[in-house]
Amino acid sequence: MKWLSLSLLIGMMGLSSLTVLQALMIARYHWSQTQATIVFGYLSPFGMISLMSSFVILPRYGALVTMGLAMLLVNTGMIFLCFATQAQWLMVTGTALILSSFGAVPAYFQLITEIAPKGRIGQYMAALGSISLAGIAIGNIIHSTIFKYGFYAVPFAISLPLVICSTIVGCKIHP
């Protein structure tokens, strides 16, 4: 459980850099708020297809393999986002890859049910939810502060090692 908790905390700190993504679109590419919002609508099918395909992938390969695939997509997407200030297509591709990792959500819940003792699944989910929120809060403060001073690519450059560390720690998870 400690590896899942640590992986979740570090991963959420890294993924919270996505909160400045819309601000990047507006500041760097001079998009309107509407345009920046519509892009996420166009990319949402990546997340939906990933989520629906998880019901095929998860029973066939298991929770750990599904989570590993999702972590690979997140790491690759974050690499693209590190260079998002150079070209718009890098930002869109990175975002699509990260959205494609949404299929890990059912695997994450299955993993919790495999790790937690009977009768304590709710406690484990609540604890992991709190850890997740703590990672998001810490990451938001870091990334938004850096972005505020005009360092547009730095939040993603900080996030890349965090999500890689999260993946490495996640490899130690054994149900």
Secondary structure, 3 states (H helix, E strand, C coil): CHHHHHHHHHHHHHHHHHHHHHHHHHHHHCCCHHHHHHHHHHHHHHHHHHHHHHHHHHHHHCHHHHHHHHHHHHHHHHHHHHCCCCCHHHHHHHHHHHHHHHHHHHHHHHHHHHHCCCCCHHHHHHHHHHHHHHHHHHHHHHHHHHHHCCCCCHHHHHHHHHHHHHHHHHCCCCC
